Amino acid sequence: MTAADFLIERADVVATCAGPAPKRGAAQGDIAAMAGASVASFQGRIVAVGPAVDVAATLSLTPDATVIDGRGRTVVPGFVDSHTHLVYAGDRREELARRLRGATYAEIAAGGGGIVRTVAETRAASEDVLVASALPRLADALAQGTTTCEVKSGYGLDTATELKMLRAIRRLSARQPVDLSPTFMGAHEVPPEFRGRRDAYVRLVIDEMLPAVAAERLAEWNDVFCEQGVFTAEESRAILDAGRALGLAPRIHADELALSGGARTAAAVRAMSADHLIFVDEAGADAMAQAGVIATLLPAAAFFLKLGRFAPARMLVARGVPVALATDMNPGGGFSASMPFVIALAAFGMGLTLEESLVAATANGAAALGRQRDIGSLEPGKGMDAVLIDGTLADLARINAPVVAAVVKAGRVVAGRAEALRS
């Protein structure tokens, strides 16, 4: 008999999303669903998943085991939000009103808004303030099913503040249930004091910031905003290559506002992920597919920025690029921490099926963070991170409806409605 201290039994459907990740092409929509199934874990690790009768016959529940009735529910892996900027100070919600009156992203930035405004407020904030302000955002994400989350720096744009942000991310990871994957993004923008001296700022990122981050082991990743008016493809490659030499794996903001060469740069440096990709073309997609780069698409950002178009998800899937989804939670153009909202936008705005969107939000999101061996699917040996949905997978599209009955992290219920958990 197999010992278990946590069991979700007799679920209508368990969408395991099992199999090698990242999933691409036809496999993008393979959620490996099981009807009438149970999932069990012991000490945070899955020990059994399969038909309810079969699982029950193999288990020996511990005296203090948690048992949840899955009838009427769909169980999916915990959502992996692989692109966020959730650590920052200040408030830019008034920019939303300006955008709704017709102001563009570029016009807001030219007027002193956008990233540089958040930079000023984040520089002035203490590390304690950054931690305290981010905790409610993470709680919001957790309540909607996010169990693992990437978090970037990039609102410091000087060495001291970038390090402060990354130290805040490290503290946050220890203070709440969502696992955090830290990313250094000193190349998020050229700060005002370096305008006209771009080369000097690139040298600062390469010669001072990256070594300081690596010395304290504060980040797993190194990200660059490769975009017209921000960092060129050549500058981006130099920064990403320098980070890799220090042990920071590359990822990149690519082709968000124009065809900027970001996808091809991602392929050239073999980045784990290229993100946004609203203007990526077929040649860029082919380069990414050949290099094994994951496309992390952020439909909520396109929605809130009123860009008038979404990333070409169907083209990317057709050309063999694995697609992940993330929220891009940030102070100016990512107002939602909801992965269910992102899944719905991907399905109704970008043309993915719900099954493809679920894989993008779980197995492929885990792969975009290099964690596919541990999370992203419901398979024996992996962490017991799961979301219980009242109803079917389609109910995730009922935005703002209370369809998330419970969120499980490492075999423990960490969010949800108490009345929904009675077995």
N, C-alpha and C positions, 0 to 999 in steps of 0.2 A: 504494500500500500504506500501511496505517496502522501507525505504530510503536507497540509495546507492550512494557512491561517487567514486566508481571504478567498471568498468565492462569490462570483456572480453566476447565478444558476438560471437555467431555462430561459435565456434571452430569446426573443423572437428571431433576432439575427445578430450574429457576431461578425462584423466586417474586419477580418484579421489583417488585411493588407499584407499578408505573408508573401515571402518570396524575395529573391535578390533585389536590392535597391542600390542605386535609383532605378525606377521603372521607366521605360521609354516606349514610344510607339504604341502598339496594341496593348502592351502590358501596362501602360499608363492608367488604364481603366480597370485593372484587375484588382478588386478588393478582396478576393478570396473569401467570400461570404459563406457562413455556415448558419443554417436555420436550426432553431431549437437547441441552441448550444450553451455551454458553460465555459467560464474561464476561471482558473484557480491559480493562486500564488502562495509562496512561502517566503517570508522575510524579504518581501519586495520583488521577488523574481517569479515569473510565470512558470508553473510546473505542469499545467495541463490546459488544453483547449480542445474542444470537440463536442460531439453530440452529448447532450446533458446526461443521458443514461450511461454512456461510456465513461464520462468524467466522474460521475458519482460512484461508479463501481471501483475506481482506482484510488479514491481519496480517503485519507484519514484526517478529519478535521481536528485541529487543536481545540482544547476546551474554550479558549477565548476567541475562536475564529469569528470573523465578520462574514455574514452571509447576506447577500442582497438578491431579492427576487427580480429577475430580468424580464419577466413576462410583460408583454406590451411595450418592450423597449428594444432599441438597437444599441449595440456596444461597438464603439470604434476606438482605435488607438488615441492616446492623448495627442492633442494638436501640437505641432512644432512650428513656432513662429520664428522663421529664420532670417528676419530682417526687421529690426526696430531701432529707434532712436529715443528710447523712453526715459533716459536720464538727462535732465536739463532743468534749468531754472527759468522763471518768467512765464508770461502768458501772451500768446499771439492770436487769440481768438478774434480780435477785431479785424485781423487780416481776412478772416473768412467773410465778414460783412463787405469788405472792399472787393473781394473776389466776386461775391454775388452781385455787386454793382458793376462788374465788368473789368476790374483791374486784373492784369495778367501776372503770372509768377515773376516775370522779368521786371515789370513796372513796380511791383511791391519791393523787390530787392533793390532796385535803383533808388528808391525813396528811403532807404535805410532800414527796411524791414527784412523779412526772411531770415536766413541763417545768421547774418551778422548781428541782428538784434538779439537773438538767443545767445550768441557768443558773449555779448556784453553782459547780459544778465547772469549767465553761467559763470563767467570769470569772477563776478562779484559775490557769488554765493559760496557758502562754506560746504565742505564735504557732507556735514550733517544735514544741511538743508537739502542737498541733492538726494541723499538717501531717503529722507522723510517724504519728499515730494514724489519720489518714484514708487514708494510702497503702495499707495492706492491704485496706481496704474497697473502694477503687477497683480494686485488683488482683483481688479476688473478683468484682466486677461485670464486669470485662473478660473474665475467664476464662469467664463465662457468656454472653458475646455483647454486652454493652453497650459501644457505641463513642462515645456522646454522652450526657451526664448533666447535668441541672439540679441545682444545689446551693444551698440556702438558708442564710442566717444565721438568727438568731432565738433563739439560746441565750445571748445577751449581755444584751439588754434594757437596756443602757446604751450610750451612744455609743461609748465606748472599746472595749468588747468586740465590739460589732457590727462596727466597722471592723476589729478584729483578725481576726474570722472571715472577713470578705470578703477581706482581704489574704491570709489562708491559702488561700482558694479560688483566688485569682489565682496563687499560688505552685504550688499543686497542678496547675493546668492546664498549667503549663510543665514539670512533672517526670515526667509519665507519659502514656500514649497517649490516654486517654479525653478527648475535648473536654468542657469544662465550661461551663455557662451559669449565671452567678451571679445570685442573687436576694437582695435585701434583705428581711428579714422582722422588723423591729423590733416589729411588731404581731403577735407570736406569742402573747403572754400579757401580762397586767398584772403587773409584778414586785412582789414582796412589799412593797418600800418605797413603792410607790404604791397599795397597796390602800386603798380609801376616797378616793383622789384620781385617779380614772380620767381626768377631763378634763385634769388636769395631765400625765399620761403621754401622752395623745393629742397634746397640744401639744408635748411633748418630741420625739415621733416626727416631727411635722410641721415644727417650727421649728428643730430642731437635728440630729436624726439624718439625715433625708432630704437636707438641704443638704450635710452632711458627706460622705455617700456619693456624691452627685452630683459634688461638687467633685473627688473623687479618681477618678471614673469607675470605681467598684468593682462596679457591678451593672448588669444589663440590665433587671431586673424589680423590682417592688415588690409584696409579697404581704401579705395580712391574714387572720387567723383570725376569720372572721365566724361567730360561734357563740354560743349562749346561755351567759352567764357569762363570755364573753371580750370580743369587740368587737361592738357592735350594727351593724346595717345602716347606720345614719347615720354612726357613727364610722368604719366601714370605707370608706364612700364618701368621707368627708373626707380620709382618709389616702391613698387611691388617687388621688383627684383632685390632691392635693398632689404626689404622686410623678410623675404624668404631666406636670405643669407643669415638672418638673425633668428630664424626659427618661427617666423610669423607667416602663416599660409595666406595666399592672396585670394581676395574676392573684390568685386568691382561694381560700382554704379555705372551702368552702360546704356547709351543710346536712349536716354529718357526723354529729352526735349528735342533731339535731332539725331540724325545718323552721324555719330561722332567718332566711330572707330572703336567703341568700347567692346563690342562683341569680339572683334578680331583681336583686340589686345588681350581680352580674357583667354582666348584660345592660345595666343602666343605665349602667355605666362602659365598656361594650364591652371587657371584659377579654379577653385572649387565651385564658385558660383558667379554668374553675371546677373545683375539685378535691374529691374525696371523693364528695359528692352522694348519700349513702346515703338521705337522707330527702327528696330533691327530689320535687316533685309535677309534674303535667302542666302546670300553668300556668307554673311555673319553667322547665320544659323548653322550652315554646313560646317563652318570652321569650328564652332562650338561643339557640334556633334562629334566631329572627328577627334577633338581634344578631350572629350568627356566632361565638358563644362555643363553644370546644371543651370537652367534658366529659372531664376526666382522672380516670379511676377507679382506685382503689387497693385491690383486693380483698385483698391481703396484710395491709393495715392492719386491715380488718374481721375478718379471720381471726385475727390475733394479739391483737387487742383483745377478741375473743369478743363481738362486737356482736350476733350472732345474725341478721344479715341483711347482704346485699350491696346495692350501688347497683343501681337498676333499669335495667340496661343495655339490655334489650330495649325498654323504653318509650322510652328516649332515642334509640335507633336508629330506632324507628318514627316518632318525631316530628321526625326530620331533624337531630338533634344529632350532630356528629362525635364519636366516642368514641376517646380515647387511653387507654393503660394505663401505669402507672408503679409502682415498688416502694414508695415512701414509706419508704425505708430510714432508720431513726432509732433512737435508743437505747432507746426504751420500747415501741414498738408496730410496729416495722418491722424485724424481725430478719433479713430475707433480702435479699440484693442480686441475687437471681436473677430476671431477666425471664422465663425459661422457666417458673418457678414461677408468676409472675403470669399468664402466658398460659394455663397450665393451670387456675388458679383462675377466670379469666374465662370459660373454656369450660365447666367443670364446676360452677362456683358461681353464675355470673351469666347463663348461658344464651347466651353468644356462641358462634358457630362458631369453629373453629380459624383459619379464614381471616379472619374479622372480628377476632379477637384479634391475629393477626399484623399486619394493617393498623394496628390500634390501637397496637401496640408499635413500629411503624416509621414509616410515612408520616404518620400522625396525630400521633404523638409528636413528629416533626420539626416539623409545623405548629404544635403547641402551644408550641414554642420559636421560632417564626418562621424556621425553617431549612429549610423544605420545598424551597426552590430548590437546596439544596446537598446534602442528605442525605435519608434516609428511603426511598429507592427505588433500584433498580439501573437507571439510565438514562444514556446518553451525556451527558457534561458534568458529572455529579455526582461527588462524592467516592466513591472505591472503598472503602466500608465494608461488610463482608459477614460473614456467619456461615455456616460449612459444617456441616451437620447430617448425621451418619451415619444414613441411612435416610430416612424421609419426614417431613413436617411433624408428623404424629401422634407421632413419637418425642420431640418436645419435652415431651410430657406424661409421659414416663418420668422423673419427678423424681429427681434425684441420680444418674441413669445418665450415663455419660460419652458423651453423644450430640453434644456440641459438639466437632467434630474440629479446627476452627481458627477463629480470629477475625482478620479483616483490617481494618486501619485505614489509610486513605490509601494503599492498594496495597501494604501491607507486613503480613506475618503477625506479629501481636503477642502471640498466645496460642494454645495448642492442643497437641496431642500430636505430637511429632516423627515418630513412626512413621506417623501418619495423613497426612503431607504428602508422602510420596514419590510422584513422578509416574511 
